[in-house]
Amino acid sequence: MNKDLIADLQSAGIRVPDSITGRKGGAGPAEGRAFLLDDLAVNIPIAAPYVAHSPFELQSHGEGYILLKNDSELGPIGIVPEPNFYHGQTADGIGYGQIALLHGKD
């Protein structure tokens, strides 16, 4: 993927199915999710209000996803899966996902 496409995605966001979730707010890259573009982890907004008008859309394609712009296929795109530690919590009941967030693919 080229750097102009990455900048466009980070500016406009990407419309995703309701089943795909991401950050709703907080410090750092909020209202987004990490996606894989040619194995490069890129945080792209998915929950900001302006994303509803984005020309970019994520669509299921077999076992994966494809990226569309104005209904034209641009190519495959991956989603960085949520790490297992997100499901744990401290003894006080604070979810580990509230303490530390994955911002890349590792």
C-alpha positions as CSV (number, residue, x, y, z in Angstrom):
1,M,0.0,0.0,0.0
2,N,1.3,3.4,-0.7
3,K,1.7,6.2,1.9
4,D,-1.0,8.4,0.2
5,L,-3.6,5.7,0.7
6,I,-2.5,5.2,4.4
7,A,-2.9,9.0,4.9
8,D,-6.3,9.0,3.2
9,L,-7.5,6.1,5.4
10,Q,-6.2,7.7,8.6
11,S,-7.9,11.0,7.6
12,A,-11.3,9.6,6.4
13,G,-11.5,6.4,8.4
14,I,-13.0,3.1,7.2
15,R,-16.6,2.0,7.5
16,V,-16.7,-1.5,9.1
17,P,-19.4,-4.1,10.0
18,D,-20.9,-3.7,13.5
19,S,-19.1,-6.9,14.5
20,I,-15.7,-5.2,14.3
21,T,-15.0,-3.0,17.3
22,G,-12.2,-0.7,18.3
23,R,-11.3,2.0,20.8
24,K,-14.0,4.4,21.7
25,G,-11.8,7.1,23.2
26,G,-8.8,7.8,25.4
27,A,-5.3,8.9,24.9
28,G,-3.4,8.0,21.8
29,P,-5.1,6.9,18.5
30,A,-8.7,6.9,19.7
31,E,-11.8,5.7,17.9
32,G,-9.7,3.3,15.7
33,R,-8.5,-0.2,15.2
34,A,-5.2,-1.6,13.9
35,F,-5.4,-3.0,10.4
36,L,-2.7,-4.7,8.3
37,L,-1.9,-3.2,4.9
38,D,0.8,-5.3,3.2
39,D,1.8,-6.6,6.7
40,L,2.2,-3.0,8.0
41,A,0.1,-2.2,11.1
42,V,-1.9,1.0,10.6
43,N,-4.3,2.5,13.0
44,I,-7.5,3.7,11.2
45,P,-10.5,5.4,12.7
46,I,-13.7,3.4,12.7
47,A,-15.9,5.0,15.3
48,A,-15.6,8.8,14.8
49,P,-18.7,10.4,13.5
50,Y,-17.1,11.5,10.2
51,V,-16.3,7.9,9.3
52,A,-20.0,7.4,8.3
53,H,-19.2,9.5,5.2
54,S,-15.9,7.8,4.4
55,P,-15.4,6.5,0.8
56,F,-13.5,3.5,2.4
57,E,-15.3,0.4,3.4
58,L,-14.2,-3.0,4.8
59,Q,-16.0,-6.0,3.2
60,S,-15.8,-9.7,4.1
61,H,-14.2,-11.7,1.4
62,G,-13.9,-15.5,2.0
63,E,-11.9,-15.9,5.2
64,G,-10.6,-12.3,5.1
65,Y,-11.5,-8.8,4.1
66,I,-11.0,-6.5,1.2
67,L,-10.8,-2.7,1.2
68,L,-13.1,-0.8,-1.0
69,K,-13.1,2.9,-2.0
70,N,-16.3,4.1,-3.5
71,D,-17.4,0.5,-4.1
72,S,-14.2,-0.3,-6.1
73,E,-11.9,-3.0,-4.8
74,L,-8.4,-1.8,-3.7
75,G,-7.1,-5.1,-2.4
76,P,-6.9,-7.3,0.7
77,I,-6.7,-5.8,4.2
78,G,-6.2,-7.6,7.5
79,I,-7.4,-6.9,11.0
80,V,-5.0,-7.2,13.9
81,P,-6.8,-9.5,16.3
82,E,-7.4,-8.5,19.9
83,P,-4.7,-10.0,22.1
84,N,-5.8,-12.6,24.7
85,F,-4.8,-10.4,27.6
86,Y,-7.7,-8.1,26.8
87,H,-10.0,-10.8,28.4
88,G,-8.1,-10.7,31.8
89,Q,-8.5,-8.4,34.7
90,T,-6.7,-7.3,37.9
91,A,-7.8,-8.5,41.3
92,D,-9.7,-5.2,41.6
93,G,-11.7,-6.0,38.5
94,I,-10.0,-3.6,36.1
95,G,-9.8,-5.1,32.6
96,Y,-6.2,-5.4,31.3
97,G,-7.5,-3.7,28.1
98,Q,-8.1,-0.6,30.1
99,I,-4.5,-0.6,31.3
100,A,-2.5,-1.5,28.2
101,L,-3.6,-1.4,24.5
102,L,-2.0,-3.1,21.5
103,H,-1.2,-0.4,18.9
104,G,0.5,-2.7,16.4
105,K,0.5,-6.3,15.3
106,D,2.7,-7.8,18.0
